[in-house]
């Protein structure tokens, strides 16, 4: 773990939920390319199409990118749902980075 676990109060959970729900639906897709060249768990975003790539390779990379975006979108949606559900129930949350 990186640091101590933190308790996030119900009012802050509601603020976070509101902010997450205000983000554009296209956020993950829009930001996907910014992962390239960064150390990302799972290696997401590290395959990019080069101008001289053959069509079969372009197709393979685009398929892999679409699958990665779908996985990232699913994970992001789960976080949004978690905060939204907690906010609706006026719950606090515990946060820890592991």
Secondary structure, 3 states (H helix, E strand, C coil): CCCCCEEECHHHHHHHHHHHHHCCCCHHHHHHHHHCCCCCHHHCCCCCCCCCCCHHHHHHHHHHHHHHHHHHHHHHHHHHHHHHHHHHCCCCEEECCC
